[in-house]
């Protein structure tokens, strides 16, 4: 046993001595290799900087392209504004900069209020960017004072410099949204008047798509009382010849913060059917002072004072009375 222990101890001693002898050589080689790696990395970084800073890779603001420009947009002016904003954000940036796409997205989101969403930014070599945007679209006109302002579905103001309203409403009869509680012109980059205008805009969009305005000339959609309590209707339509249509609540309430659609309310589609039924009997609603659509399956009409013979209200309709649920 003693001999085996002595042999084992001798082997360990020789191995330790050998490692001590060769260790300096391997450490020196490892140090040289590390220095070579560092030198190569520095050289690569310098080479990359030299390449990325070459003029042919510096972004050209005039080479920025945008997809899906709205059909009613004044494209030349809109693209100029977008390029101006990106020129400020990018400066003399290189196409190879790591945070390039995130900077473009951030600048457009914060500075271009007519941009609703930035879906993507793509590099196009050697010095071009392609930006995929979703733009806000004109959805209605809001009357304030003597001027009507274009707004999108959420109530964001859209300047006439960016959108051509004659392209939005070609040969259409346009009903404007009215809110007598408005205190000032529309703000920039945030919804105007909270949910009230947005509710009227959604109702206008529904009636426009249903082509009601081809059958009836509606002048205004009044949302002054949206969200108010009481018997008076939330939303009131007024025709070009002065007939009042008491519409009440609207389906759009369910889509908007700050408003709720009562459980007893009947849908806009049913109110539209009721209105069209009366239009068959009274084209243009002539001879009526108002029509109330807030009661389920029952419209209440009121004849105007002193109707002419051809505009008089039929006895069948004049006997209609209140019933059902108010909306």
C-alpha positions in Angstrom: 0.0 0.0 0.0 2.8 2.3 0.9 4.5 1.7 -2.5 1.2 2.5 -4.4 0.8 5.7 -2.5 4.3 6.7 -3.2 3.9 6.0 -6.9 0.7 8.0 -7.1 2.3 11.0 -5.3 5.2 10.9 -7.7 3.0 11.0 -10.7 1.1 14.0 -9.3 4.3 15.8 -8.6 5.6 15.3 -12.1 2.3 16.4 -13.6 2.3 19.6 -11.5 5.8 20.3 -12.6 5.0 19.8 -16.3 1.9 22.2 -16.0 4.1 24.8 -14.4 6.5 24.5 -17.2 4.1 24.9 -20.1 1.6 27.3 -18.4 3.5 30.5 -19.3 3.6 29.5 -23.0 -0.1 28.9 -23.2 -1.0 32.0 -21.3 1.2 34.0 -23.6 -0.6 32.5 -26.7 -4.0 33.2 -25.1 -3.1 36.8 -24.5 -1.9 37.2 -28.1 -5.1 35.7 -29.3 -7.2 38.0 -27.2 -5.3 41.0 -28.5 -5.9 39.9 -32.0 -9.6 39.5 -31.4 -9.8 43.0 -29.8 -7.8 44.4 -32.7 -10.1 42.7 -35.3 -13.2 44.0 -33.5 -11.8 47.6 -33.4 -10.9 47.4 -37.1 -14.3 46.0 -38.0 -16.0 48.8 -36.0 -13.9 51.4 -37.7 -14.6 49.9 -41.1 -18.4 49.7 -40.4 -18.4 53.3 -39.3 -16.6 54.3 -42.4 -19.1 52.4 -44.6 -22.2 53.5 -42.8 -21.2 57.1 -42.8 -20.6 57.1 -46.6 -22.8 59.6 -48.4 -24.6 56.9 -50.4 -26.0 55.5 -47.1 -27.1 58.8 -45.5 -30.9 59.0 -45.5 -32.4 61.3 -48.1 -35.7 62.9 -46.9 -36.9 63.2 -50.4 -36.6 59.4 -50.8 -39.1 58.7 -48.1 -42.2 56.9 -49.4 -45.6 56.3 -47.8 -48.1 53.6 -48.5 -51.9 53.9 -48.5 -52.3 57.7 -48.8 -56.1 58.5 -48.4 -57.9 59.1 -51.6 -59.3 62.5 -50.4 -55.9 63.7 -49.1 -54.0 66.5 -50.7 -51.2 64.1 -51.3 -48.4 66.5 -52.2 -48.9 68.7 -49.2 -49.4 65.7 -46.8 -46.2 64.0 -47.9 -44.3 67.2 -47.6 -45.4 67.6 -44.0 -44.5 63.9 -43.2 -41.1 64.3 -44.8 -40.5 67.5 -42.8 -41.2 65.8 -39.6 -38.9 62.8 -40.4 -36.1 65.1 -41.5 -36.2 66.7 -38.0 -36.2 63.3 -36.4 -33.5 61.7 -38.5 -31.1 64.5 -39.3 -28.2 63.1 -41.2 -28.8 59.6 -40.0 -27.5 56.5 -41.7 -29.7 53.7 -43.1 -27.8 51.3 -40.8 -28.7 53.0 -37.5 -30.1 50.4 -35.1 -32.9 52.6 -33.6 -33.9 54.1 -37.0 -37.3 52.5 -37.3 -38.3 53.2 -33.7 -37.3 56.8 -34.1 -39.4 57.2 -37.2 -42.4 55.6 -35.5 -42.1 57.7 -32.4 -41.8 61.0 -34.4 -44.9 60.3 -36.5 -47.0 59.2 -33.6 -46.2 62.3 -31.6 -46.0 65.0 -34.3 -48.5 64.0 -37.0 -51.9 64.0 -35.5 -53.6 63.0 -38.7 -51.7 59.6 -38.5 -53.8 57.1 -36.7 -51.3 54.2 -36.7 -47.8 53.4 -37.8 -48.0 49.8 -39.0 -44.3 49.4 -40.0 -41.1 51.0 -41.2 -38.9 49.3 -43.7 -35.4 50.0 -44.9 -34.9 50.1 -48.6 -31.2 50.1 -49.6 -29.2 52.2 -50.0 -30.8 55.3 -48.4 -34.6 55.0 -48.5 -37.4 54.3 -46.0 -40.9 53.0 -46.7 -43.4 53.8 -44.0 -46.8 52.0 -43.8 -49.3 54.3 -42.2 -53.0 54.3 -41.3 -54.3 57.8 -41.8 -57.3 59.4 -40.1 -60.2 59.7 -42.5 -62.7 62.6 -42.7 -66.0 61.2 -41.4 -68.2 64.3 -40.8 -68.5 68.1 -40.6 -68.9 69.9 -37.3 -70.4 73.3 -37.3 -68.9 75.9 -34.9 -69.7 79.6 -35.5 -69.8 80.3 -39.2 -67.4 77.5 -40.1 -67.6 73.8 -40.5 -64.6 71.6 -39.5 -63.7 68.2 -40.9 -63.4 65.5 -38.2 -62.7 61.8 -38.2 -64.8 59.1 -36.6 -63.3 59.8 -33.1 -63.7 63.6 -33.3 -60.1 64.5 -34.3 -59.9 67.7 -36.4 -58.5 67.2 -39.9 -57.3 70.5 -41.6 -58.5 71.5 -45.0 -54.9 71.9 -46.0 -54.5 68.1 -45.7 -57.9 66.9 -47.0 -60.1 68.0 -49.8 -63.7 68.0 -48.6 -65.1 68.2 -52.1 -63.5 64.8 -52.7 -64.9 63.3 -49.5 -68.5 64.4 -50.2 -68.9 64.3 -54.0 -72.4 65.4 -55.0 -73.7 64.5 -51.5 -76.2 66.3 -49.3 -74.1 66.8 -46.1 -75.7 67.1 -42.6 -73.4 68.9 -40.2 -73.0 67.9 -36.5 -74.0 70.7 -34.0 -73.3 71.0 -30.3 -74.4 74.3 -28.8 -72.2 73.6 -25.8 -69.0 73.8 -27.7 -66.7 76.5 -26.2 -64.1 76.8 -28.9 -62.6 75.7 -32.1 -61.2 72.1 -32.2 -58.0 71.2 -30.4 -55.0 69.7 -32.1 -54.2 66.1 -31.6 -57.0 65.1 -29.3 -60.8 64.4 -29.7 -63.0 67.5 -29.8 -65.8 67.6 -27.1 -65.4 64.1 -25.8 -68.0 61.5 -26.6 -70.9 63.7 -27.6 -69.6 64.7 -31.0 -68.3 61.2 -31.6 -71.8 59.8 -31.0 -73.2 62.2 -33.6 -70.4 61.3 -36.1 -71.2 57.6 -35.7 -74.9 58.2 -36.3 -74.1 60.4 -39.3 -71.9 57.6 -40.7 -74.6 55.0 -40.2 -77.3 57.2 -42.0 -74.9 58.1 -44.8 -74.0 54.4 -45.5 -77.8 53.6 -45.4 -78.2 56.4 -48.0 -80.9 58.2 -46.0 -79.7 61.5 -47.3 -80.6 60.5 -50.8 -84.3 60.3 -49.6 -84.3 63.1 -47.0 -82.4 66.4 -46.9 -81.1 66.6 -43.3 -79.5 69.9 -42.4 -78.1 69.2 -38.9 -77.6 66.5 -36.3 -77.8 68.1 -32.9 -75.9 66.3 -30.1 -76.2 69.1 -27.5 -78.1 66.9 -25.0 -76.1 63.7 -25.5 -75.7 62.1 -22.0 -78.1 64.5 -20.4 -81.0 63.3 -18.2 -84.6 64.2 -18.8 -87.4 63.7 -21.3 -85.9 65.7 -24.1 -84.2 63.6 -26.8 -80.4 63.1 -26.8 -80.0 63.5 -30.5 -82.2 65.6 -32.8 -82.1 65.7 -36.6 -83.4 68.8 -38.4 -84.3 68.7 -42.1 -83.8 71.4 -44.6 -87.4 72.4 -44.5 -87.4 72.6 -40.7 -88.9 69.3 -39.6 -87.5 67.9 -36.3 -86.7 64.2 -36.0 -86.3 63.2 -32.3 -83.9 60.3 -32.6 -82.8 59.9 -29.0 -80.0 57.6 -28.1 -77.8 55.9 -30.7 -76.0 52.6 -31.1 -72.7 54.5 -31.0 -73.0 55.0 -27.3 -71.9 51.4 -26.7 -68.6 52.1 -28.4 -67.7 55.3 -26.5 -66.2 55.9 -23.0 -68.5 58.0 -20.9 -71.7 56.9 -22.5 -73.9 53.9 -22.1 -76.8 52.6 -24.2 -79.9 52.0 -22.0 -81.1 48.4 -22.0 -84.6 49.5 -23.2 -83.2 51.4 -26.2 -84.1 50.1 -29.7 -81.4 50.1 -32.4 -80.7 52.7 -35.0 -81.7 50.3 -37.7 -85.2 50.0 -36.3 -85.6 53.8 -36.0 -84.5 54.1 -39.7 -87.1 51.6 -40.7 -89.8 53.7 -38.8 -88.6 56.9 -40.4 -88.6 55.4 -43.9 -92.1 54.1 -43.3 -93.3 57.7 -42.7 -91.4 59.0 -45.7 -93.5 56.8 -47.9 -96.6 58.5 -46.5 -95.1 62.0 -46.2 -92.3 62.5 -48.8 -89.7 64.8 -47.4 -91.8 64.8 -44.2 -93.8 67.7 -45.6 -96.8 68.8 -43.5 -95.1 67.6 -40.2 -93.7 69.7 -37.4 -91.8 66.8 -35.8 -91.5 63.0 -35.7 -90.5 61.1 -32.6 -88.7 57.8 -33.1 -87.8 57.1 -29.4 -90.6 54.7 -28.8 -90.2 51.1 -29.8 -92.2 50.1 -32.9 -94.2 53.3 -32.7 -93.4 56.7 -34.3 -95.2 59.8 -33.1 -95.8 62.5 -35.6 -97.1 66.1 -35.1 -98.6 68.1 -38.0 -97.3 71.5 -38.7 -99.6 74.4 -38.1 -102.0 75.1 -40.9 -100.8 72.5 -43.5 -101.8 73.0 -47.0 -104.3 70.5 -48.5 -101.6 68.4 -50.1 -99.5 68.4 -47.0 -102.2 67.6 -44.5 -101.7 64.7 -42.1 -103.8 61.6 -42.6 -106.3 60.8 -39.9 -104.7 57.4 -39.5 -101.3 58.8 -38.6 -102.7 61.7 -36.5 -104.2 59.2 -34.1 -100.8 57.7 -33.2 -100.1 58.0 -29.5 -97.2 57.4 -27.2 -96.3 53.8 -26.2 -93.4 51.5 -25.8 -90.0 52.4 -24.4 -88.5 55.9 -24.8 -85.1 56.0 -26.4 
